[in-house]
Amino acid sequence: MTATPDNSTRKGGSQRSAGRRALLGRLGRGGCVALLCVALLVSVAVAQPSQVLEDLTVTARKQEQRAFDVPLSLSVLQGEGLDRLRASGMDIRFLSNRTPSLQVMSGFGRIYPYFFIRGLGNTDFDMNASQPVSVMHDGVVLENPWLKGQPIFDVERVEVLRGPQGTLFGRNTPAGIVKVESARPTWDGEGYGRLSYGRFNSVNFEGALSGPLIPSVLAARASVLVQRRSDWVDNTYTGKDNALGGYDDIAGRVQFLWTPVERFSGRFKVHVRDFDGNARLFRANALKPGRTGLRPGLRRDEVAQDADNPQDLASHGFATELRYTLGGFRLVSLTGGEWLDGLSRGDVDGGYGAVFSPPSGPGLIPFPSETADGLSALRQLSQEFRLEHTAWQRLDWRVGFFYFHEELDIEGFSYDTLNGSVVNGRIRQKQRTEAWAVFAAATFTLTENIEVAAGVRVSEDDKEYTSERLQSPIGAGPLGPLHKAPRDLVPSWDVSLRYQVVPGVQPYVRVASSFRAPSIQGRLLFGDEVTVADTENIISVEAGLKLRLWQQRLHLDLAAYHFWMHDQQLTAGSGSDNVNRLLNADRTIGRGIEAEGTVALGYGLRLTAGLSYNYTRLDDSDLFVQPCGSACTVLDPPGPVPGTVSIDGNRLPQAPRWIINASLGYTRLLPGGSALLFSTDWAYRSRVNFSLYESREFRDNHLLEGGLRLAWLPASGSLEVAAFGRNILNDTSPTGGLDFNNLTGFINEPPVWGLEAAVRF
């Protein structure tokens, strides 16, 4: 990590940054964990009678339950804590490191997030890439990464389910699920509006109106999000100030709740999004040669680029949920549809010119690279039917059928930057996916204190893929069409045991499996082959303990796990020839611990903290890749083929060993009934590698981001005025890199501070 000041904090920033690095270095990861444990112990020691903590409700098993009763490692973000993290207008990456074992990053920016849980994820940036972390909005799976970047607003809660979820949720869930549950229509009229203004002319508006249209029969809720930021990054090559970094992101949602009779309810939702802004800003030679971190002198508010960097996206979709109850049976139908198109174009080399076409820089630019990837059409349809029985006191069960259909039309472009950015390469890809599954799950209460649950699912996944090169940027000529049609039928299952020792003390054990369907990679701009990764499978064993103590003033969840993954799908990006290939690792091993707790203290204090330790290791003696094409310092031994390195024994990319987060809230009542609310939150992650191979340059040692918020609430409680700050220590760290041209890197979000006003009615 290199903490480099921007314009507004330049003077004296290097000394403060050096002090922070020295402090973190002296503490080490063990010291950070120790400090957190001490803080928790001290907090419990001084705890005074205070407000009882609420029991959180989740739908981790497709029914509403207390989180305490679910034998699974999970986290819930909701309410003021969720609003605080989103105050600056950050996209869905605000979730990163905010719960144990969850890391979120992106090589595209705001529209294409990469999710990692327990070290499992996918750094592939192709338009048809699959991920082992599923994202669901209101029960509808969002398969494509462009859909997973939908903004979070007017939500009831966000659930993070860790570990395989193959039985109830199916394909592409070996690592877990991020579930977003929207706030629903209400039978009482209500609404709110929240407006913030901050640095870089950042505007963030969110609002909703909800209430009955026909009392007890039809209710509606309309929600809107408007996020805007002005360009704030200077382009020193063109001489234009405030040339890049801005965006306009608008999203809306309308829901209807229909209950014509007591036994039937229907929820209908439509949503839209329109995004126009800049793609991820790549920075040429941002990484230190021979060392880890950012080069000296790098500034957030400056780039030197000679290519275009636009990004746009338009999407819309719907969801329909119907529930019919008869006796002890309930029939549920959930239908979802999504449509999307978009394009992302970037100056991939991160600089200007080339060594053979001076001037060039910053640093060494072997050759220019300007590319674009787009979805000219994405169409997704999903349907689930479930029959549930919950009338028996000791047994409830559910059986279901799931269908998924997706069509992708993908285009890729290369541009000749040195000759006016004319198109000099073009590819076209088409992919159709058909998947179906049948599943059954049951929960049996053996005694008042012992519960056994089990489930099984059989899934079939069928893909048809075509890729062709229409024009080559390197003179290779047209190619294709090339076809692939992988198909697989896979079972998934889980079994769990939950035992309540005494009220508020509940250990559990869970064994579960899941899979990721075959994936295809066919980026033919610079390569001549289409690669297919076979199905990956995982078996995970997890044991945990859930505690609700001190008269519901302390909630603490603990978990330990070990997983074995066979044929893990890996994206081997070759820096030497700028080609991505898919491959399967024979075996991957992971293990770790997770802890998360909230304690309500006296004196208006509440502390929430979490930590995770995730160990991952590739276990395949025949596994090798081509390393960087840029001049990086590779740490792996040579592979069996000249020009390759062995990655057997390496950790997975973007998989930090330690994630630690904590937030502290303090409420002070004032005379007259008004109140002051102060909160601070912090998130830390340890070292991550950016690629499958290890090098000194393409990694980051640690990241520490913190936030502050001070709010005033009048006695009426309907108004709130606040000041906030995000990334208040100005931690400037690389979060990823590109290794085929130079030591290109991209960095985390800048500090943002501002004012916010909210009204509820």
C-alpha positions in Angstrom: 0.0 0.0 0.0 1.2 3.5 -0.9 -0.7 6.4 0.6 -0.3 9.3 -1.8 -1.9 12.6 -1.3 -4.2 14.2 -3.9 -4.5 18.0 -4.6 -6.3 18.9 -1.4 -4.1 17.0 1.0 -0.7 17.1 -0.7 1.2 19.2 1.8 2.4 17.1 4.7 0.6 14.1 3.3 3.7 12.0 2.7 4.8 12.3 6.3 1.3 11.3 7.5 1.2 8.4 5.1 4.6 7.2 6.1 3.5 7.3 9.7 0.4 5.3 9.0 2.5 2.7 7.1 5.0 2.5 9.9 2.2 2.0 12.4 0.6 -0.8 10.4 4.0 -2.4 9.8 4.7 -2.5 13.6 1.3 -3.9 14.3 1.2 -6.5 11.6 -1.9 -8.5 10.9 -1.6 -10.2 14.3 -1.5 -6.9 16.0 -4.6 -5.7 14.1 -6.5 -8.7 15.2 -5.3 -8.4 18.8 -6.4 -4.7 18.9 -9.9 -5.7 17.6 -10.2 -8.5 20.2 -9.1 -6.1 23.0 -11.7 -3.5 21.8 -14.4 -6.2 22.0 -13.4 -7.4 25.4 -13.2 -3.8 26.8 -16.6 -3.1 25.3 -18.2 -6.1 26.9 -16.5 -5.3 30.2 -18.0 -1.8 30.4 -21.4 -2.8 29.0 -24.3 -1.2 30.8 -28.1 -1.9 30.5 -29.1 -0.6 27.1 -31.4 -1.2 24.2 -32.0 -4.9 23.3 -30.6 -5.9 19.9 -33.2 -6.9 17.3 -33.3 -10.4 15.9 -32.5 -10.0 12.2 -34.8 -11.7 9.6 -33.3 -13.4 6.6 -34.5 -15.6 3.7 -31.3 -17.7 3.4 -33.5 -20.9 3.1 -36.2 -19.3 1.0 -38.4 -18.6 4.0 -38.4 -15.8 6.5 -36.4 -16.9 9.6 -34.3 -15.4 12.3 -30.6 -15.4 11.3 -30.0 -17.1 14.6 -32.0 -20.1 13.5 -30.2 -20.6 10.2 -27.2 -23.1 10.4 -25.1 -21.1 8.0 -22.4 -18.4 8.2 -24.1 -15.2 7.1 -24.1 -11.5 7.5 -26.9 -8.9 7.2 -26.4 -5.2 6.3 -29.4 -2.9 6.8 -30.7 0.4 8.1 -28.4 3.2 9.1 -25.3 1.1 8.7 -26.1 0.4 5.1 -27.0 4.1 4.4 -23.7 5.2 5.9 -21.6 3.1 3.6 -23.5 4.4 0.5 -23.4 8.1 1.4 -20.6 9.1 -1.0 -22.4 7.5 -4.0 -20.2 4.5 -4.2 -21.4 1.6 -6.4 -21.9 -1.9 -5.2 -18.2 -2.2 -4.3 -19.0 -0.4 -1.1 -19.7 -4.0 0.2 -16.1 -4.9 -0.1 -14.5 -6.0 3.2 -17.6 -4.9 5.1 -18.5 -8.4 6.1 -16.2 -11.3 6.8 -14.7 -13.1 3.8 -16.3 -10.7 1.2 -14.1 -8.9 -1.3 -15.5 -6.9 -4.3 -13.4 -5.2 -6.9 -13.6 -4.3 -10.6 -11.4 -3.7 -13.6 -14.3 -1.9 -15.4 -15.4 0.6 -12.8 -19.1 1.0 -11.7 -20.7 -1.5 -14.0 -18.9 -4.9 -13.8 -18.0 -6.0 -10.3 -16.0 -9.1 -9.4 -17.2 -10.8 -6.2 -15.1 -13.1 -4.0 -16.2 -15.0 -0.9 -13.7 -17.1 1.1 -11.1 -16.4 -1.6 -13.2 -17.9 -4.4 -14.0 -15.6 -7.3 -13.1 -14.9 -11.0 -11.0 -12.1 -12.4 -12.1 -12.8 -16.0 -13.2 -9.6 -17.7 -15.0 -11.2 -20.7 -18.6 -10.3 -21.3 -19.8 -13.9 -20.8 -17.6 -14.7 -17.8 -19.2 -16.6 -14.9 -18.5 -16.2 -11.2 -18.8 -18.6 -8.3 -20.6 -15.9 -6.3 -24.2 -15.4 -7.2 -26.1 -12.1 -6.9 -29.8 -12.1 -6.4 -32.3 -9.2 -6.3 -35.6 -10.0 -4.8 -35.1 -13.7 -5.4 -34.2 -13.3 -9.1 -30.6 -14.4 -10.0 -28.5 -11.9 -11.9 -26.1 -14.1 -13.8 -24.1 -11.8 -16.0 -21.5 -9.5 -14.2 -23.0 -6.4 -15.9 -26.3 -7.2 -14.2 -24.6 -7.8 -10.9 -23.5 -4.2 -10.8 -27.1 -2.9 -10.4 -27.1 -0.2 -7.8 -28.4 -0.8 -4.3 -31.1 1.7 -3.1 -34.3 1.6 -1.1 -33.5 -1.8 0.2 -34.7 -3.6 3.3 -31.4 -5.5 3.7 -28.5 -7.2 2.0 -27.7 -10.8 3.0 -24.3 -12.3 2.4 -24.5 -16.1 2.6 -21.1 -17.7 2.8 -20.3 -21.2 1.5 -21.9 -23.4 -1.1 -25.6 -22.8 -1.8 -26.1 -25.4 -4.5 -29.3 -27.0 -3.1 -31.8 -24.1 -2.9 -30.0 -21.7 -5.3 -28.3 -23.9 -7.7 -25.6 -23.3 -10.3 -22.7 -20.9 -9.9 -22.9 -20.7 -6.1 -19.8 -22.6 -4.9 -18.6 -19.5 -2.9 -21.9 -18.1 -1.8 -24.6 -15.5 -2.5 -25.2 -11.8 -2.1 -28.9 -11.4 -1.7 -30.5 -7.9 -2.1 -34.1 -7.5 -0.7 -35.9 -4.3 -1.8 -38.2 -2.4 0.6 -41.7 -3.6 -0.2 -45.0 -1.7 -0.7 -46.7 -0.8 2.5 -50.4 -0.5 3.5 -49.7 2.7 5.3 -48.6 5.8 3.4 -44.9 6.6 3.8 -41.9 7.9 2.0 -38.5 9.4 2.3 -35.9 11.5 0.4 -32.2 11.6 1.0 -29.9 14.1 -0.7 -26.1 14.5 -0.3 -23.6 16.8 -1.9 -19.9 16.2 -1.6 -16.4 16.5 -3.1 -16.1 16.5 -6.9 -19.6 17.9 -7.1 -20.9 14.4 -6.1 -24.6 14.4 -5.9 -26.5 11.4 -4.5 -30.3 11.5 -4.3 -32.5 8.6 -3.2 -36.2 8.6 -2.5 -39.3 6.4 -2.3 -43.1 6.8 -2.0 -45.2 3.9 -0.7 -48.9 3.4 0.1 -52.2 1.9 -0.7 -54.0 2.4 -4.1 -56.9 0.3 -3.0 -57.0 -0.3 0.7 -56.2 -3.9 1.7 -56.1 -4.9 -2.0 -53.5 -3.0 -4.0 -50.4 -1.1 -2.7 -47.5 0.5 -4.6 -44.0 1.7 -4.0 -41.9 3.9 -6.4 -38.2 4.3 -5.8 -35.5 6.4 -7.5 -31.8 6.8 -7.4 -29.8 9.7 -9.0 -26.0 9.7 -8.7 -23.7 12.2 -10.4 -20.1 13.2 -10.2 -18.2 15.8 -12.2 -15.0 15.0 -14.0 -12.2 15.6 -11.6 -9.1 13.9 -13.1 -6.8 16.1 -15.2 -5.3 14.6 -18.4 -1.7 16.0 -18.5 -1.2 14.6 -22.0 -4.0 16.6 -23.6 -3.6 19.4 -21.1 -7.3 19.3 -20.3 -8.3 19.9 -16.7 -11.1 17.8 -15.2 -11.2 15.6 -18.2 -12.2 12.2 -16.6 -13.7 10.5 -13.6 -17.3 11.7 -13.8 -20.5 9.8 -14.2 -24.3 10.0 -14.3 -26.1 7.0 -12.9 -29.9 6.9 -12.8 -32.1 4.0 -11.6 -35.7 3.5 -10.8 -38.1 0.9 -9.6 -41.9 0.5 -9.3 -43.5 -2.3 -7.3 -47.1 -3.3 -6.8 -48.5 -5.6 -4.1 -51.8 -7.2 -4.9 -53.9 -9.2 -2.3 -57.4 -9.7 -3.8 -58.1 -12.5 -1.4 -56.6 -13.7 1.9 -55.0 -16.8 0.3 -53.3 -15.1 -2.6 -50.7 -12.3 -2.9 -48.8 -11.0 -5.9 -45.8 -8.7 -6.1 -44.9 -7.1 -9.5 -41.7 -5.1 -10.1 -40.2 -3.2 -13.0 -36.9 -1.5 -12.9 -34.6 0.5 -15.2 -31.1 1.9 -15.1 -29.2 4.3 -17.3 -25.4 4.9 -16.8 -23.1 7.3 -18.7 -19.6 7.9 -17.5 -16.0 6.8 -17.7 -14.5 3.3 -17.6 -11.9 2.3 -15.2 -8.9 4.6 -15.3 -5.7 2.6 -16.0 -2.5 4.2 -15.1 0.7 3.4 -17.0 3.6 2.2 -14.8 1.7 2.9 -11.7 3.4 0.1 -9.9 6.9 0.2 -8.5 9.5 -1.9 -10.4 10.9 -4.6 -8.2 8.7 -3.7 -5.3 5.1 -3.8 -4.0 3.1 -0.6 -4.1 2.5 2.5 -6.2 5.3 4.5 -7.8 6.4 7.7 -6.0 4.7 10.8 -7.3 1.6 9.2 -8.5 -1.4 11.4 -8.0 -5.1 10.5 -8.0 -6.2 13.5 -9.9 -3.9 13.1 -12.9 -3.4 10.7 -15.8 -1.6 11.0 -19.0 -3.6 9.2 -21.7 -4.1 9.5 -25.5 -7.2 7.4 -26.0 -10.9 7.6 -25.2 -12.5 6.2 -22.0 -16.3 6.3 -22.3 -18.7 3.8 -20.7 -22.5 3.5 -21.0 -25.1 1.0 -20.0 -28.9 0.8 -20.3 -30.9 -2.0 -18.7 -34.5 -2.8 -17.7 -36.2 -5.8 -16.2 -39.2 -7.2 -14.3 -40.0 -9.7 -11.5 -43.3 -11.3 -10.6 -43.8 -13.2 -7.4 -47.1 -15.0 -6.9 -48.0 -16.9 -3.6 -51.1 -19.0 -3.2 -51.9 -20.7 0.2 -54.3 -23.6 0.6 -54.4 -25.3 4.0 -50.8 -26.1 5.0 -49.5 -25.9 1.4 -48.1 -22.8 -0.4 -47.4 -22.6 -4.1 -44.8 -19.9 -5.1 -44.0 -18.7 -8.6 -41.1 -16.4 -9.2 -40.5 -15.0 -12.7 -37.8 -12.6 -13.8 -36.6 -11.0 -17.0 -33.6 -8.8 -17.7 -32.5 -6.8 -20.8 -29.3 -4.9 -21.1 -26.9 -3.3 -23.6 -23.7 -1.4 -23.0 -20.2 -0.6 -24.1 -17.0 0.0 -22.1 -13.9 1.5 -23.9 -10.6 2.2 -22.3 -7.0 3.3 -22.7 -5.7 -0.1 -21.6 -2.0 0.8 -21.8 -2.8 3.7 -19.5 -0.4 6.2 -21.2 0.4 7.9 -24.5 2.5 7.0 -27.5 4.9 4.1 -27.7 8.6 3.6 -27.6 8.6 3.3 -31.4 6.4 6.5 -31.7 7.7 9.1 -29.3 6.9 11.0 -27.3 5.5 8.3 -24.9 4.9 7.8 -21.3 4.6 7.8 -18.4 7.5 5.4 -18.3 8.0 2.6 -20.8 5.1 2.1 -23.2 6.1 -0.9 -25.5 3.0 -0.5 -27.7 -0.4 1.3 -27.5 -3.5 -0.6 -26.5 -7.0 0.8 -26.8 -9.9 -1.7 -26.7 -13.6 -1.8 -26.1 -16.0 -4.6 -25.0 -19.8 -4.4 -25.3 -23.0 -6.2 -24.9 -25.1 -5.3 -27.9 -27.8 -7.4 -26.4 -28.4 -9.4 -23.2 -31.6 -11.2 -22.6 -32.3 -13.3 -19.5 -35.4 -15.1 -18.4 -35.8 -17.2 -15.2 -38.7 -19.1 -13.7 -39.0 -20.9 -10.4 -42.0 -22.9 -9.0 -42.0 -24.1 -5.4 -44.4 -26.1 -3.4 -44.0 -25.6 0.3 -45.5 -27.3 3.4 -44.9 -25.7 6.8 -48.1 -26.7 8.7 -46.5 -29.6 10.6 -44.9 -28.5 13.8 -41.9 -30.8 13.4 -41.4 -31.0 9.6 -41.5 -28.5 6.8 -40.4 -29.2 3.3 -40.3 -27.6 -0.2 -39.8 -29.0 -3.7 -39.3 -26.9 -6.8 -38.4 -26.5 -10.4 -36.1 -23.9 -11.9 -35.5 -22.8 -15.5 -33.0 -20.3 -16.8 -32.5 -18.9 -20.3 -29.8 -16.4 -21.4 -28.7 -15.0 -24.7 -25.7 -12.8 -25.2 -24.6 -10.8 -28.3 -21.0 -9.6 -27.6 -18.7 -7.4 -29.6 -15.1 -6.6 -29.0 -13.0 -3.8 -30.7 -9.4 -2.7 -30.9 -8.4 0.8 -32.0 -5.3 2.2 -33.7 -4.6 5.0 -31.2 -1.6 6.4 -33.1 -3.7 6.9 -36.2 -6.7 8.6 -34.8 -8.2 5.7 -32.9 -9.7 4.1 -35.9 -11.1 0.6 -35.5 -8.4 -2.0 -36.4 -9.8 -5.1 -34.8 -13.3 -6.6 -34.3 -14.7 -9.8 -32.9 -18.2 -11.1 -32.4 -19.4 -13.6 -29.9 -22.8 -15.2 -29.3 -23.8 -17.4 -26.4 -27.0 -19.1 -25.5 -27.5 -20.8 -22.1 -30.3 -23.1 -21.1 -30.4 -24.5 -17.6 -33.0 -26.3 -15.5 -33.1 -27.9 -12.1 -35.3 -29.8 -9.7 -34.8 -29.6 -6.0 -36.1 -30.7 -2.6 -35.3 -29.6 0.9 -36.7 -30.5 4.3 -36.2 -29.5 7.9 -37.1 -31.9 10.7 -37.3 -30.9 14.4 -36.2 -34.1 16.3 -36.7 -32.5 19.7 -37.4 -29.0 21.0 -33.6 -28.3 20.8 -32.4 -30.4 17.8 -33.0 -29.7 14.1 -31.8 -31.7 11.1 -32.1 -30.3 7.6 -31.1 -31.8 4.2 -31.6 -31.1 0.6 -30.7 -32.2 -2.9 -30.8 -30.7 -6.4 -30.2 -32.0 -9.9 -29.1 -29.4 -12.5 -28.5 -29.5 -16.2 -26.6 -26.7 -17.9 -26.3 -26.4 -21.7 -24.4 -23.8 -23.6 -24.0 -23.0 -27.3 -21.3 -20.6 -28.2 -19.9 -19.1 -31.4 -17.0 -16.7 -31.8 -15.5 -15.1 -34.9 -12.9 -12.6 -35.7 -13.9 -10.1 -38.4 -10.8 -8.0 -38.4 -7.4 -8.6 -36.7 -5.4 -5.7 -35.1 -2.1 -7.7 -35.7 -2.7 -8.7 -39.3 -3.7 -12.3 -38.6 -6.9 -12.0 -40.7 -10.4 -13.2 -40.1 -11.1 -16.4 -38.2 -14.1 -18.6 -37.5 -16.9 -18.9 -36.7 -15.6 -21.3 -34.0 -18.2 -23.3 -32.0 -18.4 -24.9 -28.6 -21.3 -26.6 -26.9 -20.5 -27.8 -23.4 -23.2 -29.6 -21.4 -23.3 -31.2 -18.0 -25.8 -32.7 -15.5 -24.7 -32.2 -11.9 -26.2 -33.1 -8.4 -25.8 -30.8 -5.4 -26.7 -31.5 -1.8 -26.4 -30.3 1.8 -27.1 -31.5 5.3 -27.0 -29.6 8.6 -27.6 -30.2 12.3 -28.5 -27.4 14.7 -28.6 -27.9 18.5 -29.8 -25.3 21.0 -27.7 -26.0 24.2 -29.6 -23.4 26.1 -31.6 -20.4 24.9 -29.2 -18.1 23.1 -26.4 -20.7 22.6 -26.7 -22.7 19.4 -23.9 -24.7 17.7 -24.3 -26.2 14.2 -22.5 -28.2 11.6 -23.2 -28.1 7.9 -21.8 -30.1 4.9 -22.7 -28.8 1.5 -21.8 -29.1 -2.2 -22.3 -26.9 -5.2 -20.9 -26.4 -8.7 -20.1 -23.9 -11.4 -21.3 -24.8 -14.9 -18.8 -25.1 -17.8 -17.4 -21.7 -18.9 -16.2 -20.5 -22.4 -13.6 -18.0 -23.3 -13.1 -16.8 -26.9 -11.4 -13.5 -27.1 -10.1 -13.8 -30.6 -8.7 -10.2 -31.1 -5.1 -11.4 -30.3 -5.6 -15.2 -30.0 -6.8 -18.0 -32.3 -8.5 -20.4 -29.9 -11.6 -20.8 -27.9 -11.1 -22.5 -24.5 -13.6 -24.3 -22.3 -13.3 -24.9 -18.6 -15.1 -28.0 -17.3 -17.5 -28.0 -14.4 -16.0 -27.1 -11.0 -17.3 -28.9 -7.9 -16.9 -28.1 -4.2 -17.6 -29.8 -0.9 -17.4 -27.7 2.2 -17.6 -28.7 5.9 -18.6 -25.9 8.3 -19.0 -25.8 12.0 -20.3 -22.7 13.9 -21.7 -21.3 17.1 -24.3 -18.6 17.4 -24.7 -16.7 20.6 -27.3 -14.3 21.9 -26.2 -13.2 25.4 -26.6 -10.5 28.0 -30.3 -10.3 27.6 -30.0 -9.8 23.9 -27.4 -7.1 24.1 -24.6 -9.2 22.6 -25.0 -11.1 19.3 -21.9 -13.1 18.2 -21.6 -15.6 15.4 -18.5 -17.8 14.9 -17.7 -20.3 12.1 -14.8 -22.4 10.9 -14.8 -24.2 7.5 -12.7 -26.3 5.2 -13.5 -26.9 1.5 -12.1 -29.1 -1.2 -12.7 -27.9 -4.8 -12.1 -30.1 -7.8 -11.5 -28.8 -11.3 -11.7 -25.1 -10.2 -12.1 -22.9 -13.2 -9.2 -20.4 -13.6 -8.6 -17.5 -15.9 -5.0 -17.6 -17.1 -4.3 -14.2 -18.5 -1.1 -14.3 -20.5 0.9 -11.1 -20.3 3.3 -12.3 -22.9 0.7 -12.5 -25.7 -2.3 -10.6 -24.4 -4.6 -13.7 -24.5 -6.9 -15.1 -21.8 -7.3 -18.8 -21.5 -9.5 -21.0 -19.3 -8.2 -24.0 -17.5 -9.1 -26.3 -14.6 -7.0 -26.8 -11.5 -7.0 -30.4 -10.3 -7.7 -29.5 -6.7 -8.0 -26.3 -4.6 -8.0 -26.3 -0.8 -9.4 -23.6 1.5 -10.0 -23.2 5.2 -10.7 -20.4 7.5 -12.5 -18.8 10.4 -15.1 -16.1 10.6 -16.4 -14.1 13.5 -19.0 -11.3 13.6 -20.7 -9.6 16.5 -22.7 -6.7 17.7 -22.8 -5.4 21.3 -25.2 -2.8 22.6 -23.3 -0.8 25.2 -24.4 1.7 27.8 -24.1 5.4 27.3 -25.6 5.3 23.8 -22.8 3.2 22.3 -23.1 0.2 19.8 -20.2 -1.7 18.4 -20.2 -4.1 15.4 -17.1 -5.9 14.3 -16.1 -8.8 12.1 -13.0 -10.7 11.0 -12.1 -13.5 8.8 -9.1 -15.6 8.0 -9.2 -17.3 4.6 -6.4 -19.6 3.5 -6.5 -20.9 -0.1 -4.0 -23.0 -2.0 -3.9 -24.4 -5.5 -2.9 -28.1 -5.3 -1.9 -29.2 -8.9 1.7 -30.1 -9.7 1.0 -29.8 -13.4 -0.5 -26.3 -13.2 1.5 -23.6 -15.0 0.8 -20.3 -16.7 2.6 -17.6 -18.7 3.6 -14.7 -16.5 3.7 -11.0 -17.2 4.7 -9.5 -20.5 5.8 -6.4 -18.7 9.1 -6.2 -16.7 7.7 -7.6 -13.5 9.6 -9.6 -10.8 8.1 -13.2 -10.9 8.5 -15.1 -7.7 7.3 -18.6 -8.9 9.6 -21.3 -10.2 9.9 -22.1 -13.9 7.2 -24.3 -15.4 7.6 -27.4 -17.6 7.3 -25.3 -20.8 9.8 -22.6 -21.6 8.4 -19.2 -20.8 5.9 -20.5 -18.1 5.9 -20.6 -14.3 4.5 -23.2 -12.0 1.6 -21.9 -9.8 1.2 -25.1 -7.7 0.8 -24.0 -4.1 -0.1 -20.4 -4.8 -3.0 -18.6 -3.1 -5.9 -17.6 -5.3 -5.9 -14.0 -6.8 -7.8 -11.3 -4.9 -8.0 -13.6 -1.8 -6.8 -11.8 1.3 -5.9 -13.8 4.3 -7.4 -11.3 6.7 -10.5 -9.1 6.5 -11.3 -7.0 9.5 -14.2 -4.5 9.8 -15.6 -2.5 12.7 -18.1 0.2 13.2 -19.0 2.2 16.3 -22.1 4.3 16.8 -22.9 6.8 19.5 -26.2 8.5 20.2 -26.4 11.6 22.5 -29.8 12.9 23.5 -30.0 16.7 23.7 -32.3 19.0 25.6 -35.7 19.3 23.9 -35.7 15.8 22.5 -33.2 16.3 19.6 -30.2 14.0 19.2 -26.7 13.8 17.9 -25.5 10.6 16.2 -21.8 9.9 15.6 -20.5 6.9 13.8 -17.2 5.7 12.4 -16.5 2.5 10.4 -13.3 0.8 9.2 -12.4 -2.0 6.9 -9.0 -3.6 6.5 -7.8 -6.3 4.2 -4.4 -7.9 4.0 -2.2 -8.7 1.0 -3.8 -9.7 -2.3 -2.2 -11.0 -5.5 -3.7 -9.6 -8.7 -3.0 -12.8 -10.8 -2.5 -16.5 -10.6 1.3 -16.2 -10.5 3.1 -14.3 -7.8 5.2 -11.2 -8.5 6.5 -8.3 -6.4 4.7 -5.7 -8.5 1.2 -7.2 -9.2 -0.1 -7.3 -5.7 -0.9 -5.0 -2.8 0.1 -5.4 0.8 -2.9 -4.0 2.6 -5.9 -1.6 2.4 -7.4 0.4 5.2 -10.4 2.6 4.6 -12.5 4.4 7.2 -15.5 6.7 7.4 -17.0 9.2 9.7 -20.5 10.6 10.1 -22.1 13.2 12.4 -25.8 13.7 12.2 -28.4 15.8 14.0 -32.0 14.7 14.5 -34.7 17.1 15.7 -37.3 16.0 18.2 -39.8 15.2 15.5 -37.5 12.5 14.1 -38.6 13.1 10.5 -35.5 15.2 9.5 -31.8 14.3 9.6 -28.9 16.5 8.7 -25.4 15.0 8.6 -21.8 15.5 7.6 -19.8 12.5 6.3 -16.4 11.5 5.1 -15.3 8.3 3.3 -11.7 7.0 3.0 -10.8 9.7 5.5 -7.2 8.6 5.8 -6.7 9.0 2.0 -5.4 5.4 1.7 -4.3 5.2 -1.9 -3.7 1.5 -2.9 -3.6 -0.4 -6.1 -6.6 -2.8 -6.4 -5.6 -4.5 -9.6 -3.3 -4.4 -12.6 -2.7 -5.3 -16.2 0.5 -7.2 -16.9 0.8 -7.4 -20.7 2.2 -4.0 -21.6 3.7 -2.2 -18.7 3.3 -2.0 -14.9 -0.3 -0.7 -15.4 -2.4 -0.5 -12.3 -5.7 1.0 -11.0 -6.4 2.3 -7.6 -9.2 2.5 -4.9 -11.7 5.3 -4.6 -10.6 8.8 -3.4 -11.6 10.5 -0.2 -15.0 12.0 -0.3 -16.7 14.3 2.3 -19.9 16.1 2.1 -23.3 17.0 3.6 -26.5 15.0 3.6 -30.1 15.8 4.5 -32.9 13.2 4.8 -36.6 13.6 5.5 -39.1 10.8 6.2 -42.9 11.1 6.2 
